[in-house]
Amino acid sequence: MTPTPGQIQAAVTICDSSAAHCTAGSSIQLQFARDLEVVVNWQNVPAGTHTQKVSFLLPGGDLYQAVEKSFAVAEGSGGPVSTMQVLPLAGTWITQRRLTGVWSVALELDGQPMGTQTVQFTP
């Protein structure tokens, strides 16, 4: 689906922070990863203060963690605005319990769903 002009858009990049330059990937090896980074590049966001919510969902669909972050957009700019959320991996339940499989990362802006992206955690 092509966004209409002026429609709020979010480009999401998920990557392993321990990789050089944190290039986007769809599969993360837990034995080598330190953190999972979720970078959101927002476009056409109206001026004001907004709340972004990033939810990390286990392979079965249950919520593992949700994090909210506020950001401001200056009058007349419409973005672009970039945010980053980090999910620790090393030393957490994720690695200790080998919670592998396809995880989902759900994104909301001001309480409105903006999309979901998946990432594969491998041993």
C-alpha positions in Angstrom: 0.0 0.0 0.0 1.4 3.4 -1.0 1.2 6.1 1.6 -0.7 9.3 0.7 1.2 12.6 0.7 1.4 13.9 4.2 0.5 10.6 5.8 2.6 9.7 8.9 5.3 7.1 7.9 7.6 5.0 10.0 10.7 3.2 8.5 11.8 0.6 11.1 15.3 -0.9 11.2 16.0 -3.8 13.5 19.6 -4.8 14.1 22.2 -6.4 16.3 24.0 -3.6 18.1 27.2 -5.7 18.3 27.5 -5.8 14.5 29.7 -3.2 12.8 27.5 -0.2 11.9 24.4 -2.0 13.1 23.2 -3.0 9.7 19.6 -4.2 9.4 19.0 -7.8 9.7 16.1 -10.2 10.0 18.0 -12.8 12.0 20.0 -12.4 15.2 22.3 -15.0 16.7 21.8 -14.8 20.5 25.2 -16.3 21.4 26.9 -13.3 19.8 24.4 -10.4 20.3 24.6 -7.9 23.1 21.5 -5.8 22.3 18.7 -5.6 19.8 18.3 -2.0 18.4 15.1 -0.8 16.9 15.6 2.5 15.0 12.5 4.3 13.8 12.7 7.1 11.2 9.5 9.1 11.3 8.2 11.2 8.4 5.2 13.7 8.2 4.6 13.7 12.0 2.6 16.8 13.0 4.2 19.4 15.3 4.0 18.7 19.0 4.9 16.1 21.5 4.2 12.4 20.6 4.5 9.1 22.3 6.1 6.1 20.5 5.5 2.6 21.9 7.7 -0.3 20.9 6.4 -3.7 22.0 8.5 -6.9 21.9 6.4 -10.0 21.5 7.5 -13.6 22.1 7.1 -16.2 19.3 3.8 -17.3 20.8 2.5 -13.7 20.7 2.8 -12.9 24.4 4.2 -9.5 25.4 7.8 -9.7 26.6 8.4 -6.0 27.1 6.9 -2.7 26.0 8.7 0.7 26.1 7.2 4.1 25.6 9.3 7.1 24.6 8.2 10.7 24.0 9.7 12.9 21.3 8.9 16.4 20.0 8.5 17.7 16.4 9.1 21.4 15.8 6.4 23.5 14.2 6.6 23.3 10.4 9.2 20.5 10.2 6.9 17.4 9.8 10.0 15.4 10.7 12.1 13.6 9.9 12.6 12.4 13.5 14.7 9.3 14.4 14.3 7.4 17.7 16.1 4.3 19.0 15.0 1.7 21.4 17.3 -1.0 22.8 16.3 -4.4 24.0 19.1 -6.0 26.1 19.8 -9.6 25.1 23.1 -10.7 26.7 22.6 -12.0 30.2 18.8 -11.7 30.1 16.0 -14.3 30.2 16.1 -14.3 26.4 19.6 -15.8 26.3 19.4 -17.7 29.6 16.2 -19.5 28.5 17.1 -19.6 24.8 13.9 -17.9 23.8 14.5 -18.4 20.1 12.1 -18.2 17.2 10.3 -15.4 15.3 9.7 -12.4 17.6 7.5 -9.5 16.6 8.2 -5.8 17.2 5.0 -3.8 17.2 5.1 0.0 16.8 2.5 2.6 17.9 2.4 6.3 17.7 0.1 8.2 20.1 -1.8 5.0 20.8 -2.4 4.2 17.1 -0.8 1.0 15.6 1.8 1.8 13.0 3.0 -1.7 12.0 4.8 -4.8 13.0 8.1 -6.2 12.0 9.6 -9.6 12.8 13.1 -10.8 13.7 14.4 -14.3 14.0 16.4 -15.1 17.2 18.7 -18.1 16.6 20.9 -19.9 19.2 
